[in-house]
Amino acid sequence: MDENRISQFYYSGEERRHYRRFPFVFPIKYTYLGNNLEKLKPSEFSLYSFSNNISRGGMMLLISNNIPAGEYIGLTITLPIEQEAISINVTGKVKWIDKEDDGYLAGIEFCKITEHDLDIIQKMVDLDIY
């Protein structure tokens, strides 16, 4: 997927966000985990993509494979914070997915994330530093 094309994708459905989104393209590593949050089974391989935006509650990604809504993925999000890269590990639930020319646009809701990592994301959103 072309990092330069990611910013042109926007969800055009009904607005249901609870948190302000921060538009930023950054690298994401993701792994399919299954459909049961209590019995997650990571796949044997990870894929890489880019985000379109992020908020305290979730993010939008352009991914290469169709992961049905309701399924879970493990995410490693690398954020540039104060001139260093910080990696955050999150479990997310696919809330919606749309087919695009270069793959699939997916809305991800964060399910398992530490309060510390939420604070890092919120700091980026509040400061709008990028």
Buried (B, 14 or more C-beta within 10 A) or exposed (E): BEEEBBBEBEBEEEEEEEBEBBEBBBBBBBBBBEBEEEEBEEEEEBBEBBBBBBBBBBBBBBBEEEBEEEBBBBBBBBBEBEEEEEEBEBBBBBBBBEEBEBBBBBBBBBBEBEEEBBEBBBEBBEEEEE
